């Protein structure tokens, strides 16, 4: 389905509500059209679990032995989360 006709409407965000309006206003017509073309009639949910996995990968990459507070601040997590992630990284496999 081609949605290129949306490009010709002035201020198309005024016709939208909720998340669709936010996407249009914050990311523009082109991104809205791409997302709508791919996900039309499909509810989209951004799960926090994906971010947790990425945060753990970031900690594993950036941990230098002294930057627990900094990592917690950057990632908006607790220091406990950082400590637990580090422990998981250095945990010896069980045989």
Secondary structure by P-SEA (a helix, b strand, c coil): ccccccccccccccccccaaaaaaaaccaaaaaaaaaacccbbbbbcaaaaaaaaaaaaaaccccccaaaaaaaacccaaaaaaaaaaaaccccc
